[in-house]
Amino acid sequence: MTHGVQLADAPPTLATLVTAQFLHASVPHVVANMLFLAVFGPAIERLLGPARFVALYLLCGVLGNVAQISFDPGSHVPEIGASGAIAGILGAYVLRFPAAHVFLRIPAFVVIGLWAVFQFEHGFGALATNVLSERGGTTAYFAHIGGFLTGVFSIGFIRR
């Protein structure tokens, strides 16, 4: 609700920072998120335990959504999906298991590093050219960036 508009039956605005994580734009969106969660999530869940894993996941999702809203408050594109939360799991994974081999036996720091470079390049590129809302499309790059950084910087605190 960055434009002062809220539907009559909508949940409180702050609740949507969490509930938006359980909606997706399309089947490919869900499949991509679930693929990354299936590859990187189990190791982080084993490291943290189920309760702390859920706490990390939701924290990364909420702060990812806050980052997107902060960088693009004028957007009229609905922000939905778990991408910020899953990006946080990637951030935690690359910090804890950088040399682990994933997709085609490629080290995690390469796979996640290339993904992160793409997110930062597209997010800040759209910001620098002042087209975040107009041509930034429907990808919430700053939700990915915010969630990723939250995972990197909070995994040590949540693990304790």
PyMOL commands that set and color helices and strands:
alter all, ss='L'
color gray80, all
select helices_A, chain A and resi 13-22+27-48+50-71+83-96+103-105+108-128+141-159
alter helices_A, ss='H'
color red, helices_A
select strands_A, chain A and resi 101-102+106-107
alter strands_A, ss='S'
color yellow, strands_A
deselect
rebuild
show_as cartoon
